[in-house]
Each structure stands twice: as C-alpha cells, then as structure tokens.
Amino acid sequence: MSATDLVLWGVLPYVAIAVFVVGHIWRYRYDKFGWTTRSSQLYERRLLRWGSPMFHFGILFVILGHVMGLLIPKTWTEAIGLSDTAYHVIAVALGTVAGVLTLGGAAILIYRRRSVGPVFSATTRNDKLMYVLLVGTLLLGLGTTVLGNLTGDPHDYRETVSPWFRSIFYLQPQPELMASATLGFQLHALSAFLLFGFWPFSRLVHVFSMPVGYLTRPYIVYRSRDDTLGSRSPRRGWEAVR
C-alpha cells in the first residue's frame, strides 16, 4: 500500500469528519442568523413545487440506500436468506430510481436558479459551489452504478468499500480495502469527502434544523385589530350606509 492510499483512505476520512462536526458547532455558535436555507419561494413557486419534492424525496432514498449498502454487513443479508443476486437487483433498481429522481429535481432547481431573475440574483458563489459538489457526487455515484452494470461486471462494493467505511468508525481503518476498489468508487468517495467538508459552511446546514417542534406546539390564534370584525362571516348584500 502506498503513502498516497494511506493519506486518501486512512487520514482524509477523519479530516472530513472533523471538519463536518467542528464546522457545524462553529457555524451554530457564531452564525445562528445565517443558519438558514435562504428560501426563494416568494420569487417563484411553479418550478419549486416540482423540483423540491423530487430532490428531497430522492435524496432521502439515496441516503437510505447508502445506509443499507455501507452499514449493513453482507453476512447479515445472507443470514435472512437474501441472496447476492436478489440484493443486487434491489439495490440497482432502487438506487437508479432514487438517483434519477434526485438528479431530475436538482436539474429543475438549478434551471430555476438560472432562469428566474430574482432567484439568480439571490444565488451566491457559495451556492454555486455547493451545487457543483452535490451534483458531482450524485453523478459519480449513479454513473458508477449504471456503468458497472452495463459492462456486465459490476464491482462488489460490499467486499471493499463497505468494510472500509465501517472500519473508519471502528477506529481501525483499512485503507487497503478502498485502494482495491474501482476508480469510480474512489472518485465518488473523494467527492463525498469534499462535500462533507464544505457542508457546514453552506445552506446544507438546514438539514439539521427540521421543524420537529411544529408537531407538538400549540395552535397559533390570530386576532384582528378591527373591533368590528368577529368570528361570524358577514352576510351577503350591500354594506350598510351610515
């Protein structure tokens, strides 16, 4: 194993994790007012109504697929009677659908940002870099999956990438496993490291600000300052002349 492999697959993951965690703590402590998505819904809603659900539901399934593929050992799926062929078919089918859905939603959102004047004016360089890293990571992941199956010889990432990923969290890294993976998986991992390192300093921090409290908070009662208005609907007809 070379020194480059040791740095890329044994050191860089911990650097990315450290920046991800410490960066969020720093951002929350010193930039609470900037902890926002900077919503542009007021500028345009038609494209947002399609692109946002597609992207968010798609990325949710992408995350669930990565959890299943990276965190669940191969022996566990074999123990419940799920063969490699069945697992492969399920993973490829769901992964492809989730990836296409996510990229489709991202394409609509990017088109919206570029074509709608007020939205484009509110787009910062930080946003542009975030989109490049996010879409690049998605394209590399989907491309690795699709191209690997089109060639008829897909790489079994559960023998290399998955155990390497788990070894990082066991604090017993095995960089030689990732070094033996195909170039597509290596590029996908490096792109993910860059994305996670940039995450705390972008609008992606809103992922950790879901309004869960809305489910339990009491209803908000709105009252008018006009004393003549009541809870009853006004009767139809001409207004009274005084």
Phi and psi in degrees as a GROMACS rama.xvg file:
@    title "Ramachandran Plot"
@    xaxis  label "Phi"
@    yaxis  label "Psi"
@TYPE xy
-83.9179  166.956  SER-2
-65.654  -33.1104  ALA-3
-63.2525  -43.4941  THR-4
-63.2858  -37.6093  ASP-5
-64.2719  -41.1263  LEU-6
-70.1588  -45.5181  VAL-7
-67.5703  -43.2092  LEU-8
-110.059  -2.02803  TRP-9
-120.296  -25.2392  GLY-10
-110.582  -47.3896  VAL-11
-56.869  -38.2817  LEU-12
-58.7337  -40.0021  PRO-13
-71.1683  -33.4876  TYR-14
-64.0072  -44.9112  VAL-15
-63.5797  -41.5395  ALA-16
-65.3482  -42.4068  ILE-17
-63.3573  -44.7294  ALA-18
-64.5737  -38.8345  VAL-19
-61.0667  -47.6169  PHE-20
-74.4379  -53.4365  VAL-21
-64.6523  -37.1149  VAL-22
-61.7411  -40.2799  GLY-23
-67.6231  -39.9721  HIS-24
-62.3355  -46.0614  ILE-25
-62.4964  -44.6807  TRP-26
-62.5867  -42.7697  ARG-27
-68.6988  -32.8046  TYR-28
-78.3051  -37.3572  ARG-29
-112.106  -4.93631  TYR-30
-143.394  51.6188  ASP-31
-64.1127  -36.6625  LYS-32
-72.972  -18.6247  PHE-33
-92.2348  -0.147144  GLY-34
-80.2296  79.0928  TRP-35
-156.261  162.698  THR-36
-84.7443  -8.46699  THR-37
50.8714  60.1988  ARG-38
-57.3684  140.445  SER-39
-116.98  25.332  SER-40
-63.1498  -31.278  GLN-41
-66.6883  -24.346  LEU-42
-81.786  -35.1504  TYR-43
-161.79  135.78  GLU-44
-122.266  -26.2303  ARG-45
-63.7784  -53.0949  ARG-46
-67.4233  -36.4545  LEU-47
-63.2909  -33.8303  LEU-48
-64.3237  -28.2166  ARG-49
-92.6653  -47.4493  TRP-50
-68.928  -41.2772  GLY-51
-64.6166  -49.8228  SER-52
-62.0136  -40.251  PRO-53
-60.0818  -46.3231  MET-54
-66.9001  -47.5514  PHE-55
-70.6822  -41.1352  HIS-56
-68.8888  -38.463  PHE-57
-63.0283  -45.5349  GLY-58
-67.5704  -29.7087  ILE-59
-63.1507  -44.1118  LEU-60
-70.5956  -31.7195  PHE-61
-62.3313  -43.9573  VAL-62
-64.191  -43.9581  ILE-63
-62.2257  -38.2775  LEU-64
-64.2812  -39.1389  GLY-65
-68.0262  -36.9114  HIS-66
-61.9883  -44.0889  VAL-67
-66.8768  -40.5014  MET-68
-79.707  -32.3724  GLY-69
-98.5084  -36.2161  LEU-70
-94.0404  -25.4983  LEU-71
-91.9384  115.812  ILE-72
-62.9665  154.606  PRO-73
-61.7172  -33.5656  LYS-74
-65.0448  -28.7471  THR-75
-69.5213  -44.7096  TRP-76
-67.9461  -33.7092  THR-77
-67.6112  -33.2478  GLU-78
-66.9315  -28.584  ALA-79
-93.8457  8.409  ILE-80
87.3699  14.2334  GLY-81
-90.2485  111.453  LEU-82
-71.4811  163.753  SER-83
-61.2764  -38.3055  ASP-84
-64.7882  -45.7354  THR-85
-64.8158  -42.8779  ALA-86
-62.0398  -42.5065  TYR-87
-63.3422  -43.4015  HIS-88
-64.0004  -45.1991  VAL-89
-63.9956  -45.6057  ILE-90
-64.2864  -43.7238  ALA-91
-67.8804  -44.0376  VAL-92
-63.9625  -52.9769  ALA-93
-67.7041  -38.7905  LEU-94
-64.1318  -40.2344  GLY-95
-66.4097  -44.7222  THR-96
-62.4122  -46.342  VAL-97
-63.3296  -41.5891  ALA-98
-65.4083  -44.3355  GLY-99
-64.833  -41.6892  VAL-100
-62.2222  -43.9281  LEU-101
-66.1404  -45.8905  THR-102
-65.7802  -36.1642  LEU-103
-62.4299  -45.0968  GLY-104
-63.5531  -41.6604  GLY-105
-63.5895  -38.0409  ALA-106
-63.292  -40.9328  ALA-107
-65.1855  -42.801  ILE-108
-66.6316  -39.1372  LEU-109
-68.4206  -42.1158  ILE-110
-59.995  -40.6263  TYR-111
-61.8378  -42.767  ARG-112
-66.7622  -32.4961  ARG-113
-84.6935  -29.9339  ARG-114
-97.5721  -23.2078  SER-115
-95.193  117.056  VAL-116
-52.6222  -56.702  GLY-117
-61.1267  -35.4052  PRO-118
-68.8977  -40.4463  VAL-119
-64.9392  -37.7338  PHE-120
-66.6887  -29.1023  SER-121
-87.3929  -0.679145  ALA-122
-86.2323  125.052  THR-123
-96.1037  170.421  THR-124
-62.6291  -33.8013  ARG-125
-60.314  -42.3501  ASN-126
-63.4501  -42.6635  ASP-127
-62.8452  -43.2836  LYS-128
-65.6053  -37.1564  LEU-129
-62.1304  -43.3012  MET-130
-64.7081  -39.3948  TYR-131
-62.011  -47.0345  VAL-132
-67.6096  -41.8916  LEU-133
-67.0138  -50.1634  LEU-134
-67.7559  -37.8332  VAL-135
-61.0614  -42.1939  GLY-136
-64.5284  -41.5387  THR-137
-65.3068  -43.0063  LEU-138
-64.2749  -40.9634  LEU-139
-65.4182  -40.3749  LEU-140
-66.7169  -47.0052  GLY-141
-67.8023  -39.6535  LEU-142
-63.5014  -39.5426  GLY-143
-62.4312  -40.9339  THR-144
-68.4969  -48.8908  THR-145
-68.794  -49.3791  VAL-146
-64.3203  -36.6417  LEU-147
-62.6876  -34.7869  GLY-148
-83.5831  -27.88  ASN-149
-68.2529  -32.3471  LEU-150
-76.2476  -13.3267  THR-151
80.5068  4.75306  GLY-152
-136.962  67.356  ASP-153
-68.5795  145.415  PRO-154
-77.2113  132.41  HIS-155
-82.0775  90.9481  ASP-156
-68.2767  -16.9936  TYR-157
-74.3398  -7.76213  ARG-158
-97.8522  -15.8836  GLU-159
-127.483  -65.5405  THR-160
-64.438  -47.2476  VAL-161
-62.3463  -51.9281  SER-162
-63.7528  -33.5651  PRO-163
-63.0695  -43.7224  TRP-164
-61.6343  -43.5185  PHE-165
-68.953  -32.7606  ARG-166
-65.2298  -27.1551  SER-167
-61.5554  -42.0381  ILE-168
-83.1955  -17.2589  PHE-169
-78.0525  -6.80465  TYR-170
62.0782  28.4038  LEU-171
-133.757  67.2278  GLN-172
-61.6458  141.856  PRO-173
-122.181  76.3357  GLN-174
-62.501  -22.5159  PRO-175
-65.3173  -25.8187  GLU-176
-67.6647  -47.4999  LEU-177
-69.885  -30.4353  MET-178
-65.3365  -23.8499  ALA-179
-91.1199  -2.57629  SER-180
-76.558  167.434  ALA-181
-72.5922  163.317  THR-182
-61.4275  -36.0805  LEU-183
-60.1007  -45.7545  GLY-184
-67.486  -35.6327  PHE-185
-65.8899  -44.1837  GLN-186
-64.872  -38.9195  LEU-187
-61.972  -41.8493  HIS-188
-66.8426  -43.5405  ALA-189
-63.4562  -40.6774  LEU-190
-63.4721  -38.592  SER-191
-65.3097  -38.3899  ALA-192
-60.0459  -45.9142  PHE-193
-62.2426  -40.6065  LEU-194
-64.3232  -45.1228  LEU-195
-67.6342  -33.5577  PHE-196
-68.9412  -31.8694  GLY-197
-85.9388  -19.7512  PHE-198
-49.1085  -51.9972  TRP-199
-63.1071  -17.3397  PRO-200
-105.621  15.6958  PHE-201
-125.791  -179.111  SER-202
-71.5077  -6.71443  ARG-203
-66.2602  -11.7135  LEU-204
-61.8508  -18.8646  VAL-205
-65.312  -12.0001  HIS-206
-59.8585  -32.3236  VAL-207
-95.5084  18.4246  PHE-208
-127.677  37.2221  SER-209
-64.733  135.002  MET-210
-75.4229  63.2801  PRO-211
-64.8173  -30.7919  VAL-212
-63.3636  -19.2637  GLY-213
-62.3296  -24.0241  TYR-214
-72.304  -23.899  LEU-215
-117.918  -7.85182  THR-216
-74.8192  153.068  ARG-217
-70.3869  161.802  PRO-218
-66.3424  147.922  TYR-219
-96.4325  125.54  ILE-220
-99.194  123.832  VAL-221
-102.27  131.322  TYR-222
-124.714  140.868  ARG-223
-82.5679  150.279  SER-224
-81.8714  -8.74166  ARG-225
-81.9215  113.319  ASP-226
-66.7721  -21.1883  ASP-227
-78.355  -12.9648  THR-228
-90.0458  137.285  LEU-229
-126.602  -166.692  GLY-230
-82.2377  -15.0337  SER-231
-85.963  145.113  ARG-232
-73.6995  139.603  SER-233
-66.5032  146.53  PRO-234
-73.4673  149.266  ARG-235
-70.9677  144.694  ARG-236
137.855  -174.115  GLY-237
-75.7273  147.01  TRP-238
-70.0876  148.74  GLU-239
-67.3858  139.936  ALA-240
-97.9673  126.345  VAL-241
